[in-house]
Amino acid sequence: MKKIFIALMLTMGLAGMTSCEKENSESNNQTREIFYTVSEHSALSVFDGTTVRLTTEAEFDALLDRFCDYTQSGEQVMFVGTRPSQMKGNASDTPTTISTSDREELKAWMKEMEKAGKTVRVTYDNGTWNGTAYVNLGQDDAQQAQLYTGTLVLAPTPVLENPPLGGAVWAMQLADGSTLILTVHGMMMWNESETPEGDVALLIGAELQLVGVAGTHTDLNGTPFQTLSLQVENEK
């Protein structure tokens, strides 16, 4: 039953990620592709994301305003640039955080984090926006994707920022005991709690097959960890 459920969830989620909002513009000199997720609960939210293509600063500014509105409504927003030139982060970068009640200050910070190629997470609480940016874990598109079979597990969150994110991240455990942290466009599937609750807990141990590119990274403590960058075809 678990195997069927996870297969359906992944199929529906990955189908949703192929959606792309097209923005009209005569110029493509400043083209950005932003992958983002909006969710009330963080668990597996990255399976239900959208890629938007932007070609002007005005379009990018409007998108960031929407992110501010989403978070004020109680949602969590995560985003990252998907173009290779935007994914500049590496595992030794110092992560950045912000807490502010000033929308324009938050938007300026998000622009800087996007420019640096980082993954950005933003929430809102009691009149204050809280943002965290951390190293993007994207893989080189030239690498060969492979099929992996394993079970779904929660793994400790790599220490990619200071203070650490905490919680846990979704991963695939292979038959040989190795664990591959799942990512989409370099974004980890972060779970706020180390222990899943409700229906999410039913996913633990589910069997699944995924196509992706495996990679090895090192966290801020010098501890190596492995990832599986899932292959997603975005509409062009």
Disulfide bonds with the S-S distance in Angstrom:
none
